[in-house]
Amino acid sequence: MENYFWNTEQISSKKLYILIIYDIVSNKRRTAFAKKMNGYGFRVQKSAFEAMIPQNLYRKLLTEIPSMIDKREDSVRIYKIVGYGEVHLFGTNISVENEDVIII
């Protein structure tokens, strides 16, 4: 078992920790969505990304998602977590590192 912790209140730029979970029916839309999410954070499971981003990128993400999905078929959830947090990892997991994300 591995754990990692964060405290967004200690980061000077006031970043938000977000978890993006999605269920997108179309392969084409799902692939495009995953590529876009790679620009914000890192994949932790097949349909889940984690990111530590500033408030302005969070707002940008919220405006981009509706045009990337079919609201009748797809589902996207974004959890915004502010302050202290802890994640417990079990089984096969990727190595998690806190890094700055640059969106091109």
VMD Tcl script that builds the backbone (N, CA, C; Angstrom):
set m [mol new atoms 312]
animate dup $m
set s [atomselect $m all]
$s set {name element resname resid chain x y z} {
  {N N MET 1 A 0.837 -1.179 0.000}
  {CA C MET 1 A 0.000 0.000 0.000}
  {C C MET 1 A 0.884 1.246 0.000}
  {N N GLU 2 A 0.503 2.220 -0.805}
  {CA C GLU 2 A 1.188 3.510 -0.856}
  {C C GLU 2 A 0.173 4.600 -0.534}
  {N N ASN 3 A 0.645 5.707 0.003}
  {CA C ASN 3 A -0.206 6.850 0.272}
  {C C ASN 3 A 0.469 8.096 -0.265}
  {N N TYR 4 A -0.320 9.103 -0.595}
  {CA C TYR 4 A 0.237 10.422 -0.834}
  {C C TYR 4 A -0.716 11.463 -0.285}
  {N N PHE 5 A -0.146 12.579 0.085}
  {CA C PHE 5 A -0.870 13.626 0.773}
  {C C PHE 5 A -0.666 14.947 0.038}
  {N N TRP 6 A -1.562 15.907 0.260}
  {CA C TRP 6 A -1.384 17.244 -0.254}
  {C C TRP 6 A -2.089 18.231 0.653}
  {N N ASN 7 A -1.673 19.470 0.545}
  {CA C ASN 7 A -2.308 20.573 1.241}
  {C C ASN 7 A -2.280 21.754 0.289}
  {N N THR 8 A -3.400 22.017 -0.357}
  {CA C THR 8 A -3.446 23.099 -1.337}
  {C C THR 8 A -3.316 24.461 -0.669}
  {N N GLU 9 A -3.573 24.549 0.625}
  {CA C GLU 9 A -3.459 25.831 1.328}
  {C C GLU 9 A -2.001 26.248 1.495}
  {N N GLN 10 A -1.066 25.307 1.436}
  {CA C GLN 10 A 0.345 25.633 1.586}
  {C C GLN 10 A 1.012 26.003 0.261}
  {N N ILE 11 A 0.323 25.779 -0.842}
  {CA C ILE 11 A 0.881 26.098 -2.165}
  {C C ILE 11 A 0.600 27.571 -2.447}
  {N N SER 12 A 1.624 28.330 -2.736}
  {CA C SER 12 A 1.490 29.781 -2.854}
  {C C SER 12 A 0.540 30.214 -3.965}
  {N N SER 13 A 0.431 29.453 -5.028}
  {CA C SER 13 A -0.427 29.859 -6.146}
  {C C SER 13 A -1.876 29.428 -5.962}
  {N N LYS 14 A -2.200 28.903 -4.802}
  {CA C LYS 14 A -3.586 28.495 -4.495}
  {C C LYS 14 A -4.139 27.528 -5.538}
  {N N LYS 15 A -3.469 26.433 -5.712}
  {CA C LYS 15 A -3.916 25.429 -6.663}
  {C C LYS 15 A -5.020 24.573 -6.064}
  {N N LEU 16 A -5.796 23.984 -6.947}
  {CA C LEU 16 A -6.869 23.077 -6.574}
  {C C LEU 16 A -6.467 21.663 -6.951}
  {N N TYR 17 A -6.799 20.719 -6.127}
  {CA C TYR 17 A -6.625 19.312 -6.472}
  {C C TYR 17 A -7.955 18.870 -7.055}
  {N N ILE 18 A -7.937 18.324 -8.271}
  {CA C ILE 18 A -9.184 17.862 -8.880}
  {C C ILE 18 A -9.050 16.415 -9.332}
  {N N LEU 19 A -10.168 15.736 -9.301}
  {CA C LEU 19 A -10.290 14.368 -9.784}
  {C C LEU 19 A -11.341 14.383 -10.873}
  {N N ILE 20 A -10.983 13.912 -12.064}
  {CA C ILE 20 A -11.877 13.888 -13.223}
  {C C ILE 20 A -12.180 12.432 -13.549}
  {N N ILE 21 A -13.439 12.080 -13.482}
  {CA C ILE 21 A -13.881 10.710 -13.768}
  {C C ILE 21 A -14.882 10.782 -14.917}
  {N N TYR 22 A -14.726 9.900 -15.888}
  {CA C TYR 22 A -15.601 9.997 -17.050}
  {C C TYR 22 A -16.019 8.622 -17.572}
  {N N ASP 23 A -17.170 8.636 -18.221}
  {CA C ASP 23 A -17.710 7.473 -18.928}
  {C C ASP 23 A -18.228 8.017 -20.254}
  {N N ILE 24 A -17.437 7.843 -21.300}
  {CA C ILE 24 A -17.765 8.395 -22.614}
  {C C ILE 24 A -17.953 7.242 -23.590}
  {N N VAL 25 A -19.110 7.197 -24.231}
  {CA C VAL 25 A -19.509 6.063 -25.064}
  {C C VAL 25 A -18.676 5.947 -26.340}
  {N N SER 26 A -18.529 7.034 -27.060}
  {CA C SER 26 A -17.847 7.013 -28.358}
  {C C SER 26 A -16.329 6.920 -28.183}
  {N N ASN 27 A -15.696 5.996 -28.915}
  {CA C ASN 27 A -14.233 5.868 -28.860}
  {C C ASN 27 A -13.549 7.166 -29.295}
  {N N LYS 28 A -14.074 7.800 -30.331}
  {CA C LYS 28 A -13.471 9.030 -30.849}
  {C C LYS 28 A -13.527 10.150 -29.794}
  {N N ARG 29 A -14.711 10.348 -29.192}
  {CA C ARG 29 A -14.849 11.382 -28.161}
  {C C ARG 29 A -14.015 11.047 -26.929}
  {N N ARG 30 A -14.006 9.767 -26.553}
  {CA C ARG 30 A -13.252 9.333 -25.365}
  {C C ARG 30 A -11.754 9.561 -25.550}
  {N N THR 31 A -11.236 9.243 -26.731}
  {CA C THR 31 A -9.813 9.447 -27.015}
  {C C THR 31 A -9.463 10.933 -26.997}
  {N N ALA 32 A -10.297 11.745 -27.622}
  {CA C ALA 32 A -10.061 13.198 -27.639}
  {C C ALA 32 A -10.132 13.763 -26.225}
  {N N PHE 33 A -11.069 13.283 -25.435}
  {CA C PHE 33 A -11.216 13.756 -24.055}
  {C C PHE 33 A -9.978 13.391 -23.233}
  {N N ALA 34 A -9.513 12.164 -23.346}
  {CA C ALA 34 A -8.333 11.725 -22.596}
  {C C ALA 34 A -7.094 12.527 -22.989}
  {N N LYS 35 A -6.948 12.824 -24.277}
  {CA C LYS 35 A -5.809 13.641 -24.719}
  {C C LYS 35 A -5.878 15.029 -24.101}
  {N N LYS 36 A -7.059 15.597 -24.049}
  {CA C LYS 36 A -7.234 16.917 -23.450}
  {C C LYS 36 A -6.922 16.878 -21.951}
  {N N MET 37 A -7.355 15.821 -21.260}
  {CA C MET 37 A -7.117 15.708 -19.818}
  {C C MET 37 A -5.634 15.526 -19.512}
  {N N ASN 38 A -4.881 14.902 -20.439}
  {CA C ASN 38 A -3.428 14.782 -20.261}
  {C C ASN 38 A -2.761 16.149 -20.182}
  {N N GLY 39 A -3.360 17.154 -20.778}
  {CA C GLY 39 A -2.836 18.502 -20.707}
  {C C GLY 39 A -3.058 19.160 -19.355}
  {N N TYR 40 A -3.965 18.612 -18.572}
  {CA C TYR 40 A -4.278 19.174 -17.260}
  {C C TYR 40 A -3.620 18.399 -16.119}
  {N N GLY 41 A -3.557 17.091 -16.258}
  {CA C GLY 41 A -3.050 16.279 -15.162}
  {C C GLY 41 A -2.506 14.965 -15.659}
  {N N PHE 42 A -2.668 13.917 -14.840}
  {CA C PHE 42 A -2.142 12.610 -15.213}
  {C C PHE 42 A -3.190 11.536 -14.968}
  {N N ARG 43 A -3.164 10.529 -15.829}
  {CA C ARG 43 A -4.120 9.432 -15.752}
  {C C ARG 43 A -3.750 8.519 -14.599}
  {N N VAL 44 A -4.737 8.196 -13.760}
  {CA C VAL 44 A -4.502 7.282 -12.644}
  {C C VAL 44 A -5.252 5.965 -12.829}
  {N N GLN 45 A -6.259 5.971 -13.666}
  {CA C GLN 45 A -6.965 4.764 -14.079}
  {C C GLN 45 A -7.483 5.009 -15.484}
  {N N LYS 46 A -8.089 3.987 -16.103}
  {CA C LYS 46 A -8.497 4.131 -17.499}
  {C C LYS 46 A -9.433 5.309 -17.731}
  {N N SER 47 A -10.313 5.604 -16.791}
  {CA C SER 47 A -11.256 6.708 -16.956}
  {C C SER 47 A -11.163 7.702 -15.804}
  {N N ALA 48 A -9.956 7.928 -15.305}
  {CA C ALA 48 A -9.785 8.864 -14.191}
  {C C ALA 48 A -8.453 9.592 -14.299}
  {N N PHE 49 A -8.512 10.903 -14.109}
  {CA C PHE 49 A -7.331 11.753 -14.097}
  {C C PHE 49 A -7.293 12.533 -12.798}
  {N N GLU 50 A -6.084 12.808 -12.320}
  {CA C GLU 50 A -5.880 13.687 -11.182}
  {C C GLU 50 A -5.066 14.872 -11.670}
  {N N ALA 51 A -5.313 16.038 -11.069}
  {CA C ALA 51 A -4.557 17.237 -11.440}
  {C C ALA 51 A -4.489 18.195 -10.266}
  {N N MET 52 A -3.420 18.965 -10.219}
  {CA C MET 52 A -3.264 20.063 -9.265}
  {C C MET 52 A -3.075 21.304 -10.127}
  {N N ILE 53 A -4.142 22.106 -10.241}
  {CA C ILE 53 A -4.137 23.231 -11.181}
  {C C ILE 53 A -4.619 24.510 -10.501}
  {N N PRO 54 A -4.225 25.659 -11.057}
  {CA C PRO 54 A -4.723 26.926 -10.512}
  {C C PRO 54 A -6.199 27.131 -10.840}
  {N N GLN 55 A -6.824 28.035 -10.121}
  {CA C GLN 55 A -8.256 28.307 -10.259}
  {C C GLN 55 A -8.634 28.681 -11.694}
  {N N ASN 56 A -7.810 29.479 -12.388}
  {CA C ASN 56 A -8.160 29.898 -13.749}
  {C C ASN 56 A -8.204 28.704 -14.716}
  {N N LEU 57 A -7.302 27.725 -14.570}
  {CA C LEU 57 A -7.353 26.533 -15.427}
  {C C LEU 57 A -8.556 25.662 -15.088}
  {N N TYR 58 A -8.925 25.636 -13.832}
  {CA C TYR 58 A -10.114 24.889 -13.413}
  {C C TYR 58 A -11.357 25.470 -14.098}
  {N N ARG 59 A -11.484 26.792 -14.080}
  {CA C ARG 59 A -12.634 27.431 -14.738}
  {C C ARG 59 A -12.614 27.155 -16.251}
  {N N LYS 60 A -11.414 27.193 -16.861}
  {CA C LYS 60 A -11.284 26.910 -18.293}
  {C C LYS 60 A -11.728 25.480 -18.596}
  {N N LEU 61 A -11.307 24.546 -17.769}
  {CA C LEU 61 A -11.692 23.147 -17.947}
  {C C LEU 61 A -13.207 22.993 -17.920}
  {N N LEU 62 A -13.854 23.655 -16.962}
  {CA C LEU 62 A -15.313 23.560 -16.842}
  {C C LEU 62 A -16.039 24.094 -18.075}
  {N N THR 63 A -15.454 25.078 -18.740}
  {CA C THR 63 A -16.101 25.603 -19.948}
  {C C THR 63 A -15.828 24.737 -21.176}
  {N N GLU 64 A -14.726 23.990 -21.189}
  {CA C GLU 64 A -14.369 23.159 -22.343}
  {C C GLU 64 A -15.132 21.842 -22.399}
  {N N ILE 65 A -15.422 21.260 -21.272}
  {CA C ILE 65 A -15.986 19.903 -21.242}
  {C C ILE 65 A -17.324 19.769 -21.962}
  {N N PRO 66 A -18.294 20.668 -21.778}
  {CA C PRO 66 A -19.587 20.455 -22.451}
  {C C PRO 66 A -19.498 20.274 -23.959}
  {N N SER 67 A -18.554 20.929 -24.613}
  {CA C SER 67 A -18.444 20.792 -26.069}
  {C C SER 67 A -17.727 19.507 -26.480}
  {N N MET 68 A -17.134 18.796 -25.535}
  {CA C MET 68 A -16.380 17.581 -25.848}
  {C C MET 68 A -17.198 16.306 -25.682}
  {N N ILE 69 A -18.386 16.415 -25.103}
  {CA C ILE 69 A -19.167 15.214 -24.811}
  {C C ILE 69 A -20.563 15.312 -25.416}
  {N N ASP 70 A -21.231 14.174 -25.458}
  {CA C ASP 70 A -22.644 14.110 -25.817}
  {C C ASP 70 A -23.406 14.012 -24.498}
  {N N LYS 71 A -24.137 15.041 -24.153}
  {CA C LYS 71 A -24.814 15.111 -22.851}
  {C C LYS 71 A -25.884 14.038 -22.671}
  {N N ARG 72 A -26.325 13.428 -23.756}
  {CA C ARG 72 A -27.341 12.367 -23.661}
  {C C ARG 72 A -26.729 11.005 -23.374}
  {N N GLU 73 A -25.450 10.817 -23.737}
  {CA C GLU 73 A -24.806 9.502 -23.613}
  {C C GLU 73 A -23.661 9.458 -22.609}
  {N N ASP 74 A -22.965 10.566 -22.453}
  {CA C ASP 74 A -21.720 10.571 -21.684}
  {C C ASP 74 A -21.910 11.155 -20.287}
  {N N SER 75 A -20.947 10.839 -19.435}
  {CA C SER 75 A -20.966 11.353 -18.068}
  {C C SER 75 A -19.548 11.743 -17.661}
  {N N VAL 76 A -19.416 12.951 -17.118}
  {CA C VAL 76 A -18.129 13.432 -16.613}
  {C C VAL 76 A -18.378 14.016 -15.227}
  {N N ARG 77 A -17.534 13.619 -14.278}
  {CA C ARG 77 A -17.609 14.163 -12.921}
  {C C ARG 77 A -16.266 14.779 -12.588}
  {N N ILE 78 A -16.304 15.986 -12.026}
  {CA C ILE 78 A -15.073 16.638 -11.581}
  {C C ILE 78 A -15.238 16.942 -10.096}
  {N N TYR 79 A -14.343 16.384 -9.312}
  {CA C TYR 79 A -14.338 16.625 -7.878}
  {C C TYR 79 A -13.238 17.639 -7.575}
  {N N LYS 80 A -13.607 18.754 -6.969}
  {CA C LYS 80 A -12.650 19.790 -6.566}
  {C C LYS 80 A -12.394 19.612 -5.069}
  {N N ILE 81 A -11.130 19.436 -4.732}
  {CA C ILE 81 A -10.770 19.189 -3.336}
  {C C ILE 81 A -9.785 20.275 -2.918}
  {N N VAL 82 A -10.176 21.047 -1.923}
  {CA C VAL 82 A -9.368 22.161 -1.452}
  {C C VAL 82 A -8.906 21.866 -0.029}
  {N N GLY 83 A -7.689 22.240 0.285}
  {CA C GLY 83 A -7.165 22.042 1.638}
  {C C GLY 83 A -6.366 20.755 1.735}
  {N N TYR 84 A -6.547 20.051 2.824}
  {CA C TYR 84 A -5.787 18.826 3.075}
  {C C TYR 84 A -6.441 17.639 2.386}
  {N N GLY 85 A -5.630 16.711 1.928}
  {CA C GLY 85 A -6.156 15.511 1.310}
  {C C GLY 85 A -5.189 14.357 1.456}
  {N N GLU 86 A -5.731 13.167 1.302}
  {CA C GLU 86 A -4.928 11.951 1.402}
  {C C GLU 86 A -5.522 10.911 0.464}
  {N N VAL 87 A -4.667 10.206 -0.239}
  {CA C VAL 87 A -5.095 9.133 -1.131}
  {C C VAL 87 A -4.381 7.855 -0.712}
  {N N HIS 88 A -5.130 6.777 -0.566}
  {CA C HIS 88 A -4.562 5.458 -0.274}
  {C C HIS 88 A -4.576 4.660 -1.571}
  {N N LEU 89 A -3.440 4.115 -1.953}
  {CA C LEU 89 A -3.326 3.355 -3.193}
  {C C LEU 89 A -3.144 1.878 -2.873}
  {N N PHE 90 A -3.920 1.036 -3.536}
  {CA C PHE 90 A -3.822 -0.404 -3.358}
  {C C PHE 90 A -3.666 -1.054 -4.728}
  {N N GLY 91 A -2.912 -2.113 -4.812}
  {CA C GLY 91 A -2.759 -2.825 -6.073}
  {C C GLY 91 A -1.780 -2.138 -6.998}
  {N N THR 92 A -1.977 -2.336 -8.297}
  {CA C THR 92 A -1.089 -1.777 -9.300}
  {C C THR 92 A -1.375 -0.290 -9.447}
  {N N ASN 93 A -0.376 0.522 -9.215}
  {CA C ASN 93 A -0.553 1.977 -9.287}
  {C C ASN 93 A 0.633 2.605 -9.979}
  {N N ILE 94 A 0.361 3.770 -10.560}
  {CA C ILE 94 A 1.458 4.529 -11.149}
  {C C ILE 94 A 2.140 5.340 -10.064}
  {N N SER 95 A 3.350 5.740 -10.320}
  {CA C SER 95 A 4.071 6.602 -9.389}
  {C C SER 95 A 3.519 8.008 -9.515}
  {N N VAL 96 A 3.091 8.594 -8.419}
  {CA C VAL 96 A 2.493 9.924 -8.419}
  {C C VAL 96 A 3.529 10.937 -7.974}
  {N N GLU 97 A 3.714 11.967 -8.801}
  {CA C GLU 97 A 4.649 13.033 -8.466}
  {C C GLU 97 A 3.942 14.364 -8.636}
  {N N ASN 98 A 4.209 15.276 -7.737}
  {CA C ASN 98 A 3.635 16.610 -7.852}
  {C C ASN 98 A 4.453 17.390 -8.866}
  {N N GLU 99 A 3.843 17.762 -9.972}
  {CA C GLU 99 A 4.560 18.476 -11.023}
  {C C GLU 99 A 3.692 19.587 -11.564}
  {N N ASP 100 A 4.313 20.597 -12.119}
  {CA C ASP 100 A 3.578 21.679 -12.743}
  {C C ASP 100 A 3.075 21.210 -14.096}
  {N N VAL 101 A 1.844 21.571 -14.441}
  {CA C VAL 101 A 1.235 21.176 -15.704}
  {C C VAL 101 A 1.206 22.390 -16.623}
  {N N ILE 102 A 1.610 22.193 -17.855}
  {CA C ILE 102 A 1.575 23.248 -18.846}
  {C C ILE 102 A 0.639 22.808 -19.964}
  {N N ILE 103 A -0.359 23.621 -20.244}
  {CA C ILE 103 A -1.304 23.306 -21.307}
  {C C ILE 103 A -0.891 24.050 -22.569}
  {N N ILE 104 A -0.749 23.296 -23.647}
  {CA C ILE 104 A -0.309 23.873 -24.918}
  {C C ILE 104 A -1.488 24.002 -25.841}
}
mol reanalyze $m
mol bondsrecalc $m
mol representation Tube
mol addrep $m
